[in-house]
Amino acid sequence: KLEALIGDYPRSDAPARDRAIDRALRELSIQVRDVVAFVPWYGRVVAVEGDRIYLNAGKESGLGIGMALNLYRSGKIIEKLGYAPGQKAAIVEIRGFVGTDGAFAAVREGGKAQVSDLVGFE
């Protein structure tokens, strides 16, 4: 549960109200950031063409050129716990971007990628 209290302000003072709301929203955003830090992030392999591995995540997802990601295979959902990514099959490296939030990568180490494999951080 996240909470942010809006502090007191004179009801007739609109700028003071705006500042109080702004402070509450900043506090709430810090709480959200702290919770999100515990949630693992995964992208998915959507296509493989030769040495290029296309991912459904890119710049907007926070990826950068040269960034290394683990490639996982055979993950599963475990009831009441979440997603278990499966076995690490390779390490891929981001080489470029496609569209608004896509990327392509190449295997740096390990086996070949397959469509529906996941990528994520260790």
C-alpha positions as CSV (number, residue, x, y, z in Angstrom):
1,K,0.0,0.0,0.0
2,L,1.4,3.4,-1.0
3,E,0.3,6.6,0.6
4,A,1.1,10.3,0.2
5,L,-0.5,12.9,2.4
6,I,-1.3,16.4,1.1
7,G,0.0,18.8,3.7
8,D,-2.0,21.7,5.1
9,Y,-2.4,24.9,3.1
10,P,-4.7,27.9,3.2
11,R,-7.8,26.9,1.2
12,S,-7.8,30.3,-0.6
13,D,-4.1,30.0,-1.7
14,A,-4.0,28.1,-5.0
15,P,-0.2,28.2,-5.4
16,A,0.2,26.8,-1.9
17,R,-2.3,24.0,-2.8
18,D,-0.3,23.3,-5.9
19,R,2.9,23.1,-3.9
20,A,1.4,20.7,-1.4
21,I,0.1,18.5,-4.1
22,D,3.4,18.6,-5.9
23,R,5.2,17.5,-2.6
24,A,2.8,14.6,-2.1
25,L,3.2,13.4,-5.7
26,R,7.0,13.5,-5.4
27,E,6.8,11.4,-2.3
28,L,4.5,9.0,-4.0
29,S,6.8,8.7,-7.0
30,I,9.7,7.8,-4.7
31,Q,7.6,5.1,-3.1
32,V,6.6,3.7,-6.5
33,R,10.3,3.7,-7.7
34,D,11.3,1.8,-4.6
35,V,8.6,-0.9,-5.2
36,V,9.4,-1.2,-8.9
37,A,13.0,-1.8,-8.0
38,F,11.9,-5.2,-6.6
39,V,10.0,-6.2,-9.7
40,P,12.1,-8.1,-12.2
41,W,12.0,-6.9,-15.8
42,Y,11.9,-9.2,-18.8
43,G,11.7,-8.5,-22.6
44,R,10.8,-11.1,-25.2
45,V,12.5,-12.3,-28.4
46,V,10.0,-11.6,-31.2
47,A,12.0,-12.6,-34.2
48,V,15.4,-14.1,-35.1
49,E,16.9,-13.4,-38.5
50,G,20.4,-14.8,-39.0
51,D,22.6,-13.2,-36.3
52,R,20.0,-10.6,-35.4
53,I,17.7,-11.1,-32.4
54,Y,14.8,-8.7,-32.3
55,L,13.4,-7.7,-28.9
56,N,10.1,-6.1,-27.9
57,A,12.0,-3.6,-25.8
58,G,14.3,-0.7,-26.7
59,K,15.2,2.8,-25.8
60,E,11.9,3.5,-24.0
61,S,12.4,0.5,-21.9
62,G,15.8,1.8,-20.8
63,L,18.0,-0.3,-23.0
64,G,21.2,1.1,-24.5
65,I,23.7,0.1,-27.2
66,G,26.3,-2.3,-25.9
67,M,24.1,-3.4,-22.9
68,A,24.3,-7.1,-22.1
69,L,21.2,-9.1,-21.2
70,N,20.7,-12.7,-20.2
71,L,18.7,-14.8,-22.5
72,Y,16.4,-17.3,-20.8
73,R,14.5,-20.3,-22.1
74,S,11.6,-22.4,-20.8
75,G,10.3,-20.2,-18.1
76,K,7.0,-20.7,-16.3
77,I,4.5,-18.9,-14.1
78,I,4.5,-20.2,-10.5
79,E,1.1,-19.6,-8.9
80,K,1.2,-17.0,-6.1
81,L,4.9,-16.3,-6.7
82,G,5.3,-14.9,-10.2
83,Y,7.3,-15.7,-13.3
84,A,10.4,-18.0,-13.1
85,P,12.5,-17.2,-16.2
86,G,13.9,-20.7,-16.8
87,Q,17.4,-21.7,-17.8
88,K,20.0,-19.1,-18.9
89,A,20.8,-20.0,-22.5
90,A,23.1,-17.1,-23.6
91,I,24.2,-13.5,-23.1
92,V,23.1,-11.1,-25.8
93,E,24.3,-7.6,-26.5
94,I,22.1,-4.7,-27.8
95,R,23.4,-3.5,-31.1
96,G,20.6,-1.1,-32.3
97,F,17.0,0.0,-32.1
98,V,13.9,-0.6,-34.1
99,G,10.7,1.5,-34.0
100,T,9.6,3.3,-30.9
101,D,10.5,0.6,-28.3
102,G,12.3,-2.3,-30.0
103,A,15.9,-3.4,-30.3
104,F,18.1,-5.9,-32.1
105,A,20.9,-7.8,-30.4
106,A,23.5,-10.4,-31.1
107,V,24.6,-13.4,-29.1
108,R,27.8,-12.5,-27.2
109,E,28.1,-15.8,-25.4
110,G,26.2,-19.1,-25.4
111,G,23.6,-20.7,-27.6
112,K,21.2,-19.4,-30.3
113,A,18.1,-17.4,-29.5
114,Q,14.6,-18.6,-30.2
115,V,11.4,-16.7,-30.6
116,S,9.6,-16.4,-27.2
117,D,12.9,-16.6,-25.3
118,L,13.1,-13.9,-22.6
119,V,15.8,-11.4,-21.9
120,G,16.5,-9.8,-18.6
121,F,19.0,-8.6,-16.1
122,E,20.7,-10.9,-13.6
